[in-house]
Amino acid sequence: MIKYLLTTYLLVTTALVFAQKQANIWYFVSRIGLDFNQIPPQPIADGNLTSPEGMSSIADNNGRLLFYTNGLAIINRQQLPMKNGQALAGNTSSTNNVVIVPLPGSDSIYYVFTTGAANEALQQFQYNIVNMKGDGGLGEVDMGGMNIIIEDLIFEKIAAVKHCNNKDTWIVVHKWNSDEYHSYLLTAAGLNTTPVISNTGFVINGDQLNALGTLKFSAKGTKLAAVHSFYNDAVELMDFDNTTGLVSNPIILHPNITPVALGSYGAEFSTDGRLLYVSSNNYSNETSALYQFDITSNNAATIMASRQIIQQVPDLLFGALQTGPDLKIYMSVWNSGFLSAINDPNIYGAGCNFNLKQVNYGGPANNSVLFGLPTFVQSYFDTTSNPYDFTRVTGSCLDRVITFKINRLSWIDSVKWKVGDAQVSQALQPTHTYAAPGFYNVQLIVYKIDCSGLHDTINRRIWIADTDKFLGADTSSCSVLSLVIGVEEIFGTNYLWNTGSTGNKITTAAFGDYWLEIDQNGCKMRDTIRVIPEPQPTVSLGMDTNVCKSKPVILKTVSADYDSYLWSTGETTPSILVNQIGTYHVTVTKNLCKAADTIRVVVGDCGVYIPSAFTPNNDNLNETFGVVDNTALQYFNLQIYSKWGQLIFSSNDVTTKWDGTFKGKTMPNGYYVWILNYTNIRGRKFYEQGTVMLIR
């Protein structure tokens, strides 16, 4: 069988073993963190959360940040609050307050498990679900169930590690006022809320501060260390069965030999699982220590006899310990401006190469390190047991000759590839030539040699581009703020714009050149598009004008070379006819660009016309008597008399009309005499008189 051929192959292909990149971006404490996508890892200080102790972060398979959390809020990759993610019920004053666990078999669903803290009101073990396909790929918390409580009175301790099948994940907590460890299994079907219960070791009760201290798995998931601070000041070293979830065989260690105030706090295993490191603080003499133990004997006395004091200093407080993707162990130091590191953690004694000030953040005044470091699924740091995956070796998405590489070759019996075009291969690293560009669904089946006796199936969709001009031709726009450029979403692809955006599309903010780099399962390609301003149209309605009702005026644009027109009257013709005074405006469109102009229409030099009759009978026709047209006059006076010579109406406003009443009473039908004096806008004076018939 192929497994017999693998032995030699494995010996010469150790370079194919990769560390997972989900833990490549750290955020912790006062907005700071570490970026492990660079060598050495670079300090970052652009975070948007604070926490004195626990936090957790998660990156994608390429090491790019997805989101991070302090147990109270979730921040997305744009350093903005995640949609629906501002009401988590964890607590920042907890040793291990939160851990992010991907849902097995999903590329977008993440469980965020949180715990409470000692002496705090909320002390539940609960979870929220993040869907990274929500909010345009920035992720959102599922509103269908928030802060779903799993257990009450679980606080300070939470740890996660992969099941032996390297698919599912165990999440382990310690029940308060009990010796019970509860192991919960997250599978592709969701969380099994019935825990595996192990009665072993300490009963954690009494003062709630006894719950302080970390819970930490070895990277291979076979060992579990529980640190019990304050009055217990001890470390439980236990076996963990990552097939059944059972915790057993506790060994009690006292790093300080004689218990001290506060005592042990952080713990971490060397990557080979042979050594255990414990941080401790003595409040009495203000001395902190970092201890190392050889745990290979599984004997308490022998382990204690192997104790090494790696570092002991006054006036500092040592905090959490956490392995990084570079397989060094990092340690926080309270209220300092640096991180410590164990550079060779698999070496016993001083050879472990401890550096008190490994990563510098510029001093406490700028960025203080506190007690916490992020909590991860600890299996991320076991390079021999990462979930099986594969990448394409080619560096260009245009290549049609594709070589596929498995991320690790340990524990493989045989493999089967389905490359997406009906072809099948059983080679460990097949090379295939695709006949045409397009999308292909590639499937890898790994037949394993492990505790599960099962096989893993990995599906990836690859893209073979037909051109490297995927952004299309250069374009122009009238308003750059409204132009959307980019590509349709390609599953499993990372995007990077020269603006720093990581979405598949962006809205431009200025004219100029924009490039987009796409990275999809091993292929990279970059294209540039130029956005230039579209020539803006101009429009003019001319000077303000006047109008008479009896002499309408035509309003039109100086130029007629437009694609569309929209007048304030609602009309859409190149010109309109108006006989009313007022303000009119038009909006024109040319090549999708718009321009507008406004004109005022005022009263003109119109003739004065007086009707001979009117009918104020409330039928909305001829209801009043006066000058029919609005006209521009220098002087105006209209008087109306009854047949008895009584003055019943007088006005100096050409727009004011008689409504057929006098002192609020309706006047009878009949003839009424009117006298009109006016001076037109040219200064000529007029006197007119006549009669008007009132008819009801």
Secondary structure, 3 states (H helix, E strand, C coil): CHHHHHHHHHHCCHHHCCCCCCCCEEEECCCEEEECCCCCCEEECCCCCCCCCCEEEEECCCCCEEEEECCCCEEECCCCECECCCCCCCCCCCCCCEEEEECCCCCCEEEEEECECCCCCCCCEEEEEEECCCHHHCCEECCCCCCEEEECCCECCEEEEECCCCCCEEEEEECCCEEEEEEEEEECCEEEEEEEEEEEEEEECCCHHHHCCCEEECCCCCEEEEEECCCCCEEEEEEECCCCCCEEEEEEECCCCCCCCEEEEEEEECCCCCEEEEEEEECCCCEEEEEEEECCCCCHHHHHHCCEEEEEEECCCEEEEEECCCCCEEEEECCECEEEEECCCCCCHHHHCEEEEEEECCCCCCCCECCCCECCEHHHHCCCCCCCCEEECCCECCCCEEEEEECCCCCEEEEEEECCCCCEECCCCCEEECCCCEEEEEEEEEEECCCCCCEEEEEEEEEECCCCCCCCCCEEECCHHHCEEECCCCCCEEEEECCCCCCCEEECCCCEEEEEEEEECCEEEEEEEEEEECCCCCCCCCCCEEEECCECEEEECCCCCCCEEEECCCCCCCEEEECCCEEEEEEEEECCEEEEEEEEEEECCCCCCCCCEECCCCCCCCCCECCCCCCCEEEEEEEEECCCCCEEEEECCCCCCECCEECCEECCCEEEEEEEEEEECCCCEEEEEEEEEECC
